[in-house]
Amino acid sequence: MSFAEADKSKPYFPLSRGGPNDGFSNEDSASATCFCGAVQLEFPLKAPGFVKDSNHICNCTDCHKIHSSMFGSNFIVLNTHLKHLRGESDLATYSLSTTTTTGNTMTNYFCKTCGSLMYRRGTGFPGTSIMRIGTVDDFTLMETVLKPDIEQFIKDRVSWLGDVKGAKHVQGYHWAPEE
């Protein structure tokens, strides 16, 4: 069954690399797993660990490259609430500050085996992890809790891609953890 055909009122786990029923979601938290299943995280779906209004599509040039795509789809959680269920030692890091639009050093955490980018941490975002919506195991969360609130760097969006429906559109960078 495809995601389009799935009952979106129930959890939908199309890939389970760690074995049957490996991923999970409930009203408080959910799991995210790399493509090969070596790394699995647990993250909150509510405040205080889940940063409200942080779900975003990013069209910046860094996201074009790091995602090998035209944009990144992300959400933010507090580091204190991000749990490594397995594979923390299977994560490699790569840091870069020369190309980020903000000038912040961004450190990427990715699986050593399959290369899946699990999250990023930046000097401009202390105490937080920028997670990838595409790593979340329950695809129904993409339609609900993780639906993007913001589309940023629309000035760098490719011309053939339209606005993200229902999202606030920002020309450049948006970060407002105090709001």
C-alpha positions as CSV (number, residue, x, y, z in Angstrom):
1,M,0.0,0.0,0.0
2,S,1.3,3.5,-0.8
3,F,1.1,6.5,1.6
4,A,-1.6,8.1,-0.7
5,E,-3.8,5.0,-0.1
6,A,-3.1,4.8,3.7
7,D,-5.6,5.6,6.4
8,K,-4.0,8.8,7.7
9,S,-6.0,8.6,11.0
10,K,-3.7,5.7,11.9
11,P,0.1,5.4,12.1
12,Y,1.7,4.4,8.8
13,F,5.2,2.8,8.8
14,P,6.2,2.0,5.3
15,L,9.9,1.1,6.0
16,S,11.1,-0.9,9.0
17,R,14.8,-1.6,8.6
18,G,15.2,-2.7,12.3
19,G,12.6,-5.4,12.1
20,P,8.9,-5.7,12.3
21,N,7.2,-2.9,14.3
22,D,10.5,-1.2,14.8
23,G,9.2,2.4,14.6
24,F,6.6,4.0,16.9
25,S,4.6,7.1,17.6
26,N,2.1,8.1,20.3
27,E,0.8,11.4,21.4
28,D,4.0,12.4,23.3
29,S,6.9,11.1,21.2
30,A,7.9,9.2,18.0
31,S,10.9,7.6,16.4
32,A,13.1,8.5,13.5
33,T,15.4,5.9,11.9
34,C,18.1,6.1,9.2
35,F,17.6,4.3,5.9
36,C,19.6,1.1,7.0
37,G,18.2,1.0,10.5
38,A,21.5,1.3,12.4
39,V,20.5,4.6,14.0
40,Q,17.2,5.3,15.7
41,L,16.1,8.3,17.7
42,E,13.2,9.2,19.9
43,F,11.9,12.8,19.8
44,P,9.1,14.7,21.5
45,L,5.9,15.7,19.8
46,K,5.0,18.3,22.4
47,A,6.5,21.2,24.2
48,P,8.8,21.8,26.0
49,G,11.0,19.4,24.0
50,F,9.3,20.0,20.7
51,V,10.0,23.6,19.6
52,K,6.6,25.1,18.6
53,D,6.3,26.7,15.1
54,S,9.7,25.2,14.1
55,N,8.6,22.9,11.3
56,H,10.0,24.4,8.1
57,I,10.9,23.9,4.5
58,C,14.3,25.5,3.8
59,N,15.3,26.5,0.3
60,C,18.8,27.8,1.2
61,T,21.7,26.7,-0.8
62,D,23.1,24.6,2.0
63,C,19.9,22.6,2.2
64,H,20.0,22.1,-1.6
65,K,23.4,20.4,-1.2
66,I,23.1,18.6,2.2
67,H,19.7,17.0,1.1
68,S,20.8,16.4,-2.5
69,S,17.4,18.0,-3.3
70,M,15.8,21.3,-4.0
71,F,14.9,21.9,-0.3
72,G,15.1,20.5,3.2
73,S,12.1,19.6,5.4
74,N,12.9,20.1,9.1
75,F,11.7,20.5,12.6
76,I,13.5,21.4,15.8
77,V,13.7,19.7,19.2
78,L,15.7,20.5,22.3
79,N,18.8,18.4,22.7
80,T,17.8,17.5,26.3
81,H,14.7,15.7,24.9
82,L,16.3,13.9,21.9
83,K,17.1,10.3,22.8
84,H,19.4,7.9,20.9
85,L,17.7,4.6,21.1
86,R,20.4,2.8,19.1
87,G,23.4,3.6,17.0
88,E,24.7,6.8,18.5
89,S,28.2,5.3,17.9
90,D,27.2,4.8,14.3
91,L,26.8,8.5,13.7
92,A,29.6,10.5,12.0
93,T,29.8,14.3,12.0
94,Y,30.8,16.9,9.5
95,S,31.0,20.6,10.4
96,L,31.1,23.6,8.1
97,S,30.8,27.3,8.5
98,T,32.0,28.7,5.2
99,T,28.8,28.2,3.1
100,T,26.0,28.7,5.7
101,T,24.0,31.8,5.0
102,T,23.9,32.7,8.6
103,G,27.6,32.3,9.3
104,N,26.9,29.8,12.0
105,T,28.9,26.6,12.2
106,M,26.6,23.7,11.3
107,T,27.5,20.2,12.4
108,N,25.7,17.4,10.5
109,Y,25.1,14.0,12.2
110,F,24.7,11.2,9.8
111,C,24.8,7.4,9.7
112,K,28.2,6.0,8.9
113,T,26.7,3.0,7.1
114,C,23.9,4.5,4.8
115,G,24.7,8.2,5.0
116,S,21.2,9.3,6.1
117,L,21.4,12.8,7.7
118,M,19.6,12.5,11.0
119,Y,20.0,16.0,12.4
120,R,22.1,19.2,12.4
121,R,23.2,21.4,15.3
122,G,24.3,24.9,14.8
123,T,26.1,27.5,16.8
124,G,23.2,29.9,16.2
125,F,20.7,27.4,17.6
126,P,22.2,26.5,21.0
127,G,20.7,23.5,22.8
128,T,18.6,22.4,19.8
129,S,18.8,19.8,17.0
130,I,17.3,20.4,13.6
131,M,15.8,17.1,12.6
132,R,14.8,15.8,9.2
133,I,11.1,15.1,8.6
134,G,12.0,12.4,6.1
135,T,13.7,10.3,8.8
136,V,10.5,10.0,10.9
137,D,9.1,6.5,10.9
138,D,5.4,7.3,11.1
139,F,4.6,9.0,7.8
140,T,1.2,10.3,9.1
141,L,3.1,12.8,11.3
142,M,4.2,14.5,8.0
143,E,0.6,15.4,7.5
144,T,-0.2,16.5,11.0
145,V,2.3,17.4,13.8
146,L,5.3,17.9,11.5
147,K,3.5,19.8,8.6
148,P,5.7,22.8,7.8
149,D,4.6,26.1,9.4
150,I,7.3,28.1,7.6
151,E,9.0,28.1,4.2
152,Q,12.2,30.0,4.5
153,F,14.8,31.3,1.9
154,I,12.0,31.5,-0.7
155,K,14.4,33.8,-2.5
156,D,16.5,30.7,-3.2
157,R,13.6,28.5,-4.2
158,V,13.8,27.0,-7.7
159,S,11.4,28.8,-10.0
160,W,9.4,25.6,-10.9
161,L,8.5,24.9,-7.3
162,G,5.4,26.7,-5.8
163,D,4.7,27.9,-2.3
164,V,4.2,25.5,0.5
165,K,0.5,25.5,1.2
166,G,-0.5,27.0,4.5
167,A,3.1,28.0,5.5
168,K,4.4,31.5,6.4
169,H,6.8,32.5,3.6
170,V,10.0,34.2,4.5
171,Q,12.6,35.7,2.1
172,G,15.6,34.6,4.2
173,Y,16.2,33.0,7.5
174,H,13.6,32.5,10.2
175,W,14.5,31.6,13.8
176,A,12.4,32.8,16.6
177,P,12.6,30.4,19.6
178,E,11.2,33.0,22.0
179,E,7.9,33.3,20.2
